[in-house]
Amino acid sequence: MSSEKKQVPELPDLIDWTDDGVRLQSARCNSCNTYFFPASHHQHRPGCSREGVEPVLLSKRGKLATYTIQHYMCPPPFKTMGDITPYGIGMVEFPEGISVAGLIMETELDALKTGREMETIAYTLYQNDDGDDVVTWAFRAVN
């Protein structure tokens, strides 16, 4: 039995670890060129034939479109190892034309501004009974 700690996604099929870092799992419709996140959430454009949806990974980086800073903890079922306040929540626009909301972590919140380049990261929420890090996606500012 290995005692090596692993990173386990809080929810399946949302993030992937690649050679260049964490990427969000998406899907793209070849008929209407719409990207979906999560990949299973298919909302096509009106009149789309809905043919040829394929899995894709979103770019690692995008631009901060809007954000807010929270000074209170999210209520259950959101779970963390401790109080993470204050923290940011932002909407990041990816080059593929899709925007995704997520936590903003590992970033000086006072330095946030719309248009700032952000990158996708895995953020540890808590440790499970096996001692593995349970993670979700988050964003951090690119220096």
Buried (B, 14 or more C-beta within 10 A) or exposed (E): EEEEEEEBBBEEEBBBEEEEEBBBBBBBBEBBEBBBBBBEEEEBEEEBEBEEBEEBBBBBBBBBBEBEBBEEEBEEEEEBEEEBEEBBBBBBBBEBEBBBEBBBBEBEBEEBEEEBEBBBBBBBBEEEEEEBBBBBBBBBBEE
